[in-house]
Each structure stands twice: as structure tokens, then as C-alpha cells.
Amino acid sequence: MTYALPSTAAPTATDPLACFGPIVAPRLAPGVDSAPYGRFTLTPHAPTIGAEISGVRLSGDLPDEVLSELRRALLEWKVLFFRDQDITRAEHREFAQRWGELEQHPFFEYTQPGQSDVDVATLAKDATAVGAENIWHNDVTWHEHPSFAAVLRAVEIPAVGGDTLWADAGAAYDLLPADLRERIDGLEAEHDWVKSFGSGMPADAVEMLRPQFPPVRHPVVRVIPETGRRVLFVNVAFTQRILGVTEEESNALLRLLYRHMMRAELQVRLRWQKDTIAMWDNRTCQHYASSDYFPARRVMDRISIVGDAPIGVN
């Protein structure tokens, strides 16, 4: 089965996704209004996703009124950037804890030596431990309760390269043709970790962890409870197949949705500086860490926040 986006140029047999000219999506869900922010300055980096927040120091003693506005900004912009955040590891943790329970990543013991059983994970990449996060993904979708959000702090950055990109999964859904949205609204997909994290782990570790983390089913289109926004919830790293359709249609749909998510019009790109922090809503966007700085060194501290079970359209 072949699907195509409306375009100003007719799709071709070799490129059914051809779409030239304006590609503009709404930033907010229908019925959700934007309002000014009074506790900080917000500067958009792209039309629908990514905004820089200034006038706030991220520490555990943030006033509730500021945190409330940050929650609204995160829902509206999906990823928030904070510059010049010279905070400690403890303050990083205290800020993340204001958003919910912190997540212990079960695989860092094997993929990040020395980082087992911690909620602040130091991701140090250089010539001996190369960056391998350059694949579009939502974090931990192989879990029954994928991460709600992540807070990433730049500790040491290369002189050039090492940017991170995010793609707006809500705008991606909204820009699909109506018949394709209708086709995928009720579908589910299988997510798993063995082909990604498992590929870098000892076989006995995979065998030990497999009963704890079996494949899970999530809706292809996820609904965000706070806003009612529908977002695409499949990703190259962890989605294995769409259930309830033939293998041929599953492959065709996933290829199309992945290509669609890669449109530049849906993305924002961050050039890191030391003490920059990025926080993103893992439910509403995917991210990609550019691995173009080898053999230079890049060190980031990452905390993720426990999420809930995804809700589908039906």
C-alpha cells in the first residue's frame, strides 16, 4: 500500500513522499491557546518545536509559579533550552525531581561502565567510547512506561560538532493526509530493546534481562492527556513492527512515517555550549545526537523522568 502527502509537485513512483513548498503545522493542539510567560523570557528556535528560556536558574528551589510556567512551555514547545546553567550535579538532580520520579536506566551498567545504579548518568564519548545515539528515537519505548522527559546537561563539549536535533511528533502527525491518519489511529506497534541495547551487551546479560523487559505494545498514535494532542509514537531504534497488518504494509508504513519525521521543517537543532541544559518531553518529540566529533571528547549528564503507559486514540 502506498501513501503520499499532498504537495505542489506530483508524487512519483520513486518518491511517494514528494512535497515541495510550504510545510507548516500548528504548534498547539486544537482548542489549546497560547498565553504570555511572565516568569521568564521565551525565545522560539523553530516554528513549532524548541524554545530558549532565559532569566531562570535551574535548581531545586525554583518557585512553584516558575515551574508551572515551565510545564506549560514544555507542552507548547516540546524541548526547552537553558544557557549558562552553572549548577552542580546535585542541583541537576533536584531540578529533575520537581517533575516526577527519576528513572534508573537498567542497561547503563552494561553500556556505560561505572554508571550502574545511578539516576544521573554521565555519558562520556571520545575515541575509545564513540557516540552511537545518532539514530532518531524516543527514549525507552521498549518499557511499558516510557520516559516522560529527560534533562541533559553539557559538561564538556567538542570545539565543533556534537549537536542534538529534535523532531516534533505532533506536527508530524498533523501534516499527514487525513486517510493516512485514519489508517494508523487505531494501530499498535511492538517495541523492543534487544536489537539496540542488546547488541552491545554480553549474551548472558541479555538472557538475564529479557524476562524483566519483554517486547511491549504501544499505540502508533499516542494521545497526550494534558492537551489531547495526537503524536506519532514509532521510532527507528526500538519499534519492531506494526501489529495487525501484513509484514509488507508494516514495513511500508514505518518507512513512510520515519521519512516523514526526518523533514527539516519538523525539527530544531541545538549547538551545545558548556553548561547548556536541554529538557524535552519524550512523549511528543524524537531526538538524534549527531556523532560528527570523533575523536574529540563530549561529556553530558543525563537524567530521565518516569512516564506512564501511552494512551491511544481508541
N, C-alpha and C positions, 0 to 999 in steps of 0.2 A: 504494500500500500504506500502511496506517495502523497505527501502533503507539501504545500507551498504557501509561503507568506504572500500577501498582496504586495505588489511592487509597481514601480513606474516602468520597469522593464520586464518583459515576459519571462517567466522561468523557463529554463531549458532542461533537456533530458539530463545533461551533465551537472546542472546546478539548480535543483528544485527550490533552493532557498534564496535564489537571486532576489535582491531587494535593494534598489538604489533610490537615493533621495532621502527625504526626512524620515527619521525613525525616532519618534517622540512618544514617550509613555508617561502616564500620570505618576506623580511621586507618591500619592496617598491613595488609600482605598476609597471607594465611593462612600460618601456620607461622612468622611473624616476631614475635618477642617484644620488648617494650619493656624497657629497663633504666634505672636511675637514671644521672644525669650527675654526675660527681664533680669536673669541672674548671671548671664554671661553673654559674650559675643559669639555668634554662629556665622561662619563663612562657608557657603557651599563650594565644593570642589568639582561637582558634576551636577547635571540637571536633576537626577533622581536619587543618587547614592553618593555618600561621602561628604562630611562637613567638618571643618576645623573649629574647635571650641577654644576660646581664649578667655582669660580672666578667671580661671579656676585652677586651684592646686589640688591634685588628686591624692587625698589622704583619708584616713578613716574618720576624721572629724568634720567631713563635709556637712553643712546644714541640710536638713531633710528637704527644704524647699529647693535647693540646688539639685539634689539628687532626683527629685520629682521631675524637674525640667529636663535633666539629662535622660531620664527614662523616656520622656516624650520625644526628645531629639533622636534617641536611638531608634525608636519605632518609625520616625519620619524619614531618617537619613540612612539607616541600616548599619553604617560604620561611622565612628567619630574619631577624630584625630586631635591629640593634645601635644603641643610642643613644650619643650623646656621644663619637663617634669622631673626635676632632680629629687626623686623620692627614694626611700630605702626599700629593700626587699620586703620588710615588714609592712611598710605603708602601702606598697603594691597589694599585698595580701589583704590588708584591712579595707582598702577600697573595693576590691573584688567581692569581699564578704558582704558588703552592703547590698549586693544584687542577688544573693542567694547562696546556697550550699556550694562549696568548692568541690571540684571534681578531681579524683585521683585517677590518672590515666594508667590502665593496667599493663600497657605494653612498654612504657618508658624504661622499665627495668632491663629490657632486652635491647631496645633501640637507642637508648640514651644512657650509656654506662655511668654509674654513680648517681642516677636520678630516680631511683626506685623509692616508692612510698613517700612522695612529696607532692604538695599541691602547687608549688611554684617550680616549674620545670625550666632549667636552663638549657637552651638549645644552642649549642656551640658548634659552628660549622667552619671547617677550614680544609687544608689539603689532605688531612687524614680522616676527617668525618664530613663528607661532602653533603651539601644541601640537596635533599631529594623531595621537597614539598612542592615542586613545580608541576603540579597537576591540579586541575580545578576540583574543588571538593568542599563539602560541608564537613565539619569535624564530627567524628564518632557516630555517623549514621548507622553503623553496624550494631549500635546499642539500642535497647528498647526505649531508652530515654536519651536521645542525642543531646549534646550540649546546648544550653540556651545561648550562651555568649562566651566570648574569650577576651582577655585583656593582655595585650602583648606590648612589652617594653623593650626599647632598643638600648642595650648595654654597650655594645661595641659594633661599629658598622664599617664596611669597606669604604674606601675612598670613592669608588664608583660601583654602581650595581647593587643588587640585593633588594630591589623594590618589591612591594607586595601589591597585588591587584585584587579588587573585589568586584563581583558581578551581582546585579540586582535581580533576584529571582522572582520578585513580584512584577517588576516591569517586564521581565521576560515572559511571564505568563500572560500579562495583559496584551502584549503585542502579537500573540499567536492568533491565527484565524479562528473564528467562532466555532467552526466544525471540528477543528483540532482540539480546542479547549473542551468541547463537549465530549470528544472521544476519550480524553485522558482523565477527565474529572473524577471518575469513579474507579480508576485503576489503582492497583497496588504493585509495588516492586520489592524484590528481595535485595537486602543489603548484607554484606559480609566483609570480614577483615582479613581472611586467610591469604588472599592473593596480593594484599598490600603489606600490612604489618607482618603477616606470617612469612612473607618471602625473606625477611631479614632475621628471622628467629630460628633457634635450634628446633629440630623436629620434635624433640620431647617436650619443649615448651609449648609448641602449637597443640600437641596432643593433650597436654595438661589443661590448657585454657579453653579448648574447643567446647567442652561441656558447659563452661560458665558463659560463653558468648556464642551461642548457635546463630545461624542466619536468622534475620528478622524481616518482618514485612512492614513497610510504611506506605502511606498514600503517595502516589506520583504527584498529586497536587495537595499541598498542605494548607490548612486554614489557620491563620494567626488569631488566637482568641481575642486579644485586646482590640484588634482593628477589623477583623473579618476579611483581611487581605488574603487572597489566594496566591500561593507561590509555588514554583516548581521545586520539587524535592527529590531529584535524582542527580547523581554525580558520578563522574568517570572513575573516581578512586574506589568507591565502595558499592555502587549499585551493580548487581549481577544480571538481573533480567526483570522485565515486566511480567507479572503473573496474569494468567487467564487469557493470554493471546499466544499465537504461534511464535516460535523462535524467530522466524523471518520478520514478523511485524514488530516484535520486541526490539530486535536489532535496528530495524528501520526507524522506529520511534525514538529510541535512545540516541542514535546518531544524529537525528534531526534536532532533538532537544539540546544535546551537548553543543552542537554547532551554533545553535541559536544563543545559548548562554555566553558564547565567546564573542558576540558582537561588541565592538568597541563602544557603541552608543549606550550599552548597559553597564559600563564599567567605570571605575575610578582607580587611579594609581597613586600610591604614596611613595615619595622619596624620603627614606628614613634619615633622621639625624639622631645623634646621641640624645637620650632622654626623651625621645618621642614615644608616645603611647598611642596605640590604636585599640579601640574596643568595637567589636562587631556583634550583631545579632546573627548567630549561626543558623537561625531558622529561616532568615529572609535573604541571605546572600551566600555566595560561594567565594572562596579566595584561592589565590595562586601566588606562591613565593618564587620570584624569579631567581634562578640559580645561575647567574651570569658573573659571579665574582670570584670563582675558583682561580687560584688557590688562596685568595685573601680570606681573612677571618671575619665572621659575622656571629655575634652573640646576642641572643634575645631571651628575656624571661617571660614565660607564658603561664597564665592561669586561666582555667576554664571553669564555667559555672554550670551546675547540673540543670538539665532541662526536663521536660515532661514528654509523655507519649504524643507523637504527632496526631493531629486530628485531620481527617479527610473531609472532602466536600459532602459526602453522604453519611 
